[in-house]
Amino acid sequence: MSIEVRPAMVYEDVATMVGPKNPVSNVCFCLSYRIPSKENLALKGPERGERVRRLIDEEGPIGVLAYDGDEVVGWAAVAPRTRTHFATFRKIPHVDEQDVWSLWCFRVRPGHRKKGVMHALIDGAVEFARDQGAPVLEGYPVDNVGEKVDLTMAYVGTRRLFEKAGFVKAADTESVLSGFPRVLMRLEL
């Protein structure tokens, strides 16, 4: 399998990765950290997908997608922290005043897991942020110390995944996910 990571500009591919199978379902659509909480909670069914489409139209790529040939197999959300909920999220500290970018959500399609897609996604997100002029990229994974993470909560990644990509722990956080503390990992670009 040869994985290519590209900026997430094709709405249909983003929807394949983070949208619902049933268009009227109220799934995250990777909006919970991206837009204000009040707006996120108000959007229902197809409105969620339309909001993602508008984000792409307004901002351009809203993350990166991994492809195996022409098939989209993975997703990672990456954007300037100032355009995310992390700008004001009190449980995740600000380390300094740099114009930090955030990498906060991963998804790999069933049948493509354990094939290096997550590593390709994190590398692609680093390259994308660097190409956009980001000085620093942060992630907020769980520090699971090798213990199994519930698949539904593994979307934030693990400390080990980020360390393998060259990130270093910059701070503890007050955030906990699935019983594991989240840590702030950084990579100077």
Legacy VTK file of the C-alpha trace (Angstrom):
# vtk DataFile Version 3.0
C-alpha trace
ASCII
DATASET POLYDATA
POINTS 189 float
0.000 0.000 0.000
1.383 3.398 -1.031
-0.215 6.256 0.910
-0.319 9.791 -0.454
-1.463 12.632 1.802
-3.103 15.696 0.242
-4.776 18.859 1.554
-8.475 18.230 2.298
-10.174 20.260 -0.413
-12.624 17.748 -1.877
-15.804 17.869 0.188
-16.971 14.397 -0.892
-13.723 12.844 0.360
-13.937 14.704 3.680
-17.555 13.524 4.009
-16.489 9.939 3.283
-14.057 10.099 6.189
-15.962 12.066 8.846
-19.555 12.268 7.650
-22.407 9.912 8.454
-23.508 6.951 6.363
-27.049 8.242 6.858
-27.138 11.918 5.734
-29.702 12.886 8.391
-27.575 11.590 11.282
-26.041 14.041 13.744
-22.414 12.914 13.714
-19.493 15.104 14.695
-18.310 15.745 11.104
-15.149 16.995 12.844
-16.890 20.241 13.788
-16.851 20.003 17.589
-13.401 21.600 17.939
-13.686 23.666 14.774
-16.700 25.928 15.333
-18.255 27.579 18.401
-20.003 25.098 20.694
-23.377 26.824 20.437
-23.301 26.637 16.632
-22.068 23.050 16.723
-24.943 21.963 18.965
-27.515 23.800 16.828
-26.555 22.130 13.541
-28.607 19.037 12.716
-28.303 16.343 10.051
-27.404 17.669 6.591
-26.699 21.157 8.016
-23.494 19.716 9.492
-22.194 18.648 6.100
-23.158 21.980 4.583
-21.165 23.743 7.327
-18.117 21.660 6.433
-18.615 22.502 2.753
-18.733 26.231 3.651
-15.550 25.910 5.732
-13.735 24.438 2.726
-15.131 27.161 0.431
-14.166 29.929 2.875
-10.806 28.687 4.156
-9.528 26.164 1.644
-8.157 22.891 3.026
-9.470 22.121 6.521
-7.090 19.241 7.155
-5.390 16.488 5.196
-6.620 13.278 3.605
-4.721 10.046 3.009
-5.258 8.170 -0.236
-4.412 4.642 -1.277
-4.469 5.176 -5.030
-7.746 6.987 -5.713
-9.434 5.721 -2.526
-9.581 8.050 0.469
-8.544 6.063 3.562
-7.634 8.595 6.253
-8.297 12.043 7.700
-6.480 14.450 10.002
-7.836 17.831 11.115
-5.188 20.550 11.144
-5.651 24.320 11.260
-4.403 27.441 13.006
-5.278 27.164 16.695
-6.941 30.583 16.476
-9.568 29.055 14.143
-10.435 26.267 16.564
-12.069 25.727 19.938
-8.553 25.204 21.326
-8.020 28.983 21.150
-10.255 29.363 24.212
-10.339 25.833 25.652
-9.177 26.334 29.248
-8.144 22.715 29.831
-5.411 22.885 27.156
-2.823 25.562 28.002
-1.165 28.058 25.697
2.600 27.485 25.921
3.609 30.809 24.373
2.383 33.516 22.009
3.487 31.872 18.734
0.944 31.475 15.922
0.476 27.788 16.717
-1.404 25.326 14.524
-3.384 22.442 16.032
-3.612 18.790 14.920
-6.491 17.202 16.799
-8.419 14.517 14.982
-7.500 11.363 13.074
-9.662 8.821 11.332
-8.640 5.734 9.368
-11.205 3.679 7.492
-11.764 0.082 8.559
-9.723 -2.277 6.415
-6.860 0.216 6.260
-5.882 0.315 9.918
-2.495 -0.930 11.148
-0.965 -0.181 7.742
0.855 3.062 8.548
-1.946 5.442 7.579
-1.805 7.298 10.930
1.926 7.880 10.529
1.410 9.117 6.971
-1.370 11.433 8.175
0.723 13.009 10.915
3.659 13.468 8.508
1.300 14.959 5.916
-0.205 17.313 8.505
3.285 18.496 9.470
4.150 19.135 5.822
0.834 20.913 5.206
1.215 23.199 8.257
4.825 23.947 7.332
3.807 24.797 3.740
1.175 27.200 5.124
3.836 29.025 7.159
3.014 27.611 10.597
5.954 28.073 12.991
4.772 25.379 15.430
2.352 22.455 15.302
0.642 21.135 18.427
-1.290 17.964 19.118
-3.304 16.980 22.196
-3.136 13.168 22.321
-3.836 10.841 25.199
-0.908 9.636 27.280
-2.069 6.039 27.486
1.294 4.558 28.557
0.848 1.654 26.158
-2.631 0.712 27.382
-5.412 0.085 24.878
-7.473 3.149 23.963
-11.152 2.730 23.120
-11.435 3.004 19.330
-14.059 5.756 19.522
-11.710 7.874 21.644
-8.530 7.133 19.700
-9.299 10.015 17.334
-6.876 12.324 19.202
-3.911 10.003 18.696
-1.459 8.818 21.322
1.617 10.398 22.815
3.716 7.627 21.270
2.376 8.394 17.758
3.340 12.039 18.139
6.756 11.196 19.604
7.513 8.940 16.629
6.844 11.946 14.390
9.329 14.110 16.322
6.900 15.950 18.619
7.952 16.567 22.226
5.821 16.997 25.317
5.487 20.703 26.052
2.892 20.657 28.829
0.384 18.654 30.804
-3.269 19.543 30.302
-6.365 19.336 32.477
-8.160 17.399 29.742
-8.915 13.698 30.142
-10.303 11.440 27.439
-11.465 7.868 28.009
-9.742 7.868 31.399
-6.355 8.949 30.019
-4.752 12.350 30.519
-4.127 14.374 27.383
-0.739 16.009 26.910
0.280 18.941 24.762
2.836 17.800 22.184
4.728 20.286 19.978
6.891 20.286 16.911
8.839 23.376 15.878
8.558 23.766 12.122
LINES 1 190
189 0 1 2 3 4 5 6 7 8 9 10 11 12 13 14 15 16 17 18 19 20 21 22 23 24 25 26 27 28 29 30 31 32 33 34 35 36 37 38 39 40 41 42 43 44 45 46 47 48 49 50 51 52 53 54 55 56 57 58 59 60 61 62 63 64 65 66 67 68 69 70 71 72 73 74 75 76 77 78 79 80 81 82 83 84 85 86 87 88 89 90 91 92 93 94 95 96 97 98 99 100 101 102 103 104 105 106 107 108 109 110 111 112 113 114 115 116 117 118 119 120 121 122 123 124 125 126 127 128 129 130 131 132 133 134 135 136 137 138 139 140 141 142 143 144 145 146 147 148 149 150 151 152 153 154 155 156 157 158 159 160 161 162 163 164 165 166 167 168 169 170 171 172 173 174 175 176 177 178 179 180 181 182 183 184 185 186 187 188
